[in-house]
Amino acid sequence: MSVSPPGPRRVARGSEVAFSATIRLTKAEAFAACQALADADRILASAGNLFESRAIAELFELMEERLVADRPAPFGSGRLGSAQVGSGSKSIESELTQ
């Protein structure tokens, strides 16, 4: 008999939250998150929302880097927040979503 992990905790609006230093995901959860980001990128790009598409693509790339890294990168070292249309980064279509 397997026990499912508990669902997300609900926090009342306006209450303080202490965030964990790391986030643990199962392999299936990580792949589902990457697939959702890849899908969102495609939909946003096809709708002409290039800035938003690029932001999603950069988040995908950050997750992909963290998933395959031997050690997690220090907090704040990611490229998130620097989204620019047409920045020369690799395609969001990777083997993680295949």
N, C-alpha and C positions, 0 to 999 in steps of 0.2 A: 504494500500500500504506500503510495507516495503522497506527500503533503505539499500542496502548492504554497509558494511564498506569499506572505501577506500582501495585500494590495497597497496602493499609496495611502499614506496617512493624510487625513484631512486636517488642515490648519485653519482656525478661525481667522477671518479677515482682521487685519490690524494687529495680530499677535506677532511677537518676535519669533524668528526661526533661526536655529543654529544649523548651519550647513556642515556636512561632513567634508573632510579633506579629499575624499575619493568617492567615486560612484561605482558600485559593483553591478554589473549586468550579466545575465547568462549569455551564452553564445547566441542563442536564438533571439534574445532581446536586442543584442547588439546588431545582429544582421537585420532584424526587423526595423530598427531605427535607421540604419544605413539605407535600406530599401525605401523607407518613407521619405528620406531626404532626397534620394535620387529621383523618386517620382515627383516630388514637389519641385525640384529643379527643372525637370522636363516640362511640367505643366506651366510653371512661371515663364520659362523661356519661350514656349510656344505662344503664350498670351502676350508676349512683348514686354514683360516685366523683368528687364535684364538686370537691373540693380539688385532686386530681390532674389533673382535666380543665382546671381554671383554670390550673394551672402549665404544662400543655402548650400551652394557648391563648396564654399570655403569651410562651412561647418562640417560638411561631409568629409572633406579632406582632413580636417583636424581629427575627426573621429577615426578615420582610416589610419592616420599616422599613429594615434594612440593605441589602436587595436593591434598593430603589428610591431610596435616598438618594444625593445627589450625592457626598457624602463620608461615610465611616464615622463614627459617633458615637464619642466617646472611650470607652476601655475603662472599664467599671464604671458607665456612665451608663444602662444598661438597667433595666427594671423587674423583671428576673428576681430571684427570691428574695422578692418581695413578694406572692406569690400569695394572693388572698383570694377566697373564694366570693362571687359576686354583685358583684364589682367592675364598675363601669360602663365596660367597654371594648368596642370594636367586635367584631363577630362574626368568628369564625375563618373563616367561609365568605367567601372573597374571590375576586377574579378570578385570583389566582395558582393556585388549585386547580381552576379551571374548565377 
